[in-house]
Amino acid sequence: MIFSEGEYKTDIGRYFLINSLNVDVNNIEQLKSLAARIREDYPAVPHQQIDKSDVIIVK
């Protein structure tokens, strides 16, 4: 997920663990909704934030 922060709107990548949620990762609308909620509530989100180095992309 990308956040634009600061005076110059620098893009900051943040990663969250969502595999334990009831989210269909193939449903783009559901993912967009989840991303919007995380952006709106950050940093008070119920999802565990993880380091980029811990991200594993599975296709």
C-alpha positions in Angstrom: 0.0 0.0 0.0 1.3 3.4 -0.9 0.8 6.5 1.3 1.6 10.0 0.1 2.9 12.0 3.1 4.5 15.3 4.0 4.7 18.7 2.3 6.1 17.2 -0.9 3.8 14.2 -0.9 6.5 11.6 -0.8 5.3 8.1 -1.5 5.8 5.7 1.4 5.3 2.0 1.0 3.7 0.2 3.9 2.9 -3.5 4.1 0.2 -5.2 6.1 -0.5 -8.8 6.9 -4.0 -9.6 5.6 -3.9 -13.4 5.1 -5.8 -14.0 8.3 -8.7 -11.8 7.2 -11.7 -12.9 5.3 -10.5 -11.2 2.1 -10.7 -12.6 -1.4 -7.3 -11.5 -2.8 -8.7 -11.9 -6.3 -11.6 -9.4 -5.7 -10.1 -6.1 -6.7 -13.0 -4.1 -5.3 -12.7 -5.8 -1.9 -8.9 -5.0 -1.9 -9.6 -1.3 -2.8 -12.0 -1.0 0.0 -9.6 -2.6 2.5 -6.8 -0.2 1.3 -9.1 2.8 1.7 -9.9 1.8 5.3 -6.3 1.3 6.1 -5.3 4.7 4.7 -8.2 6.4 6.5 -7.5 4.8 9.9 -3.6 4.7 9.8 -1.8 4.3 12.2 -4.7 3.0 14.3 -5.3 -0.1 12.1 -6.1 -3.6 13.4 -3.7 -5.2 10.8 -0.2 -6.1 11.6 2.3 -3.9 9.7 5.3 -5.9 8.4 8.7 -4.9 6.9 9.2 -4.9 3.2 11.9 -7.5 3.6 9.3 -9.9 5.1 7.0 -9.7 2.1 6.6 -12.8 0.0 4.8 -12.4 -3.3 2.8 -15.5 -4.2 1.2 -15.8 -7.7 
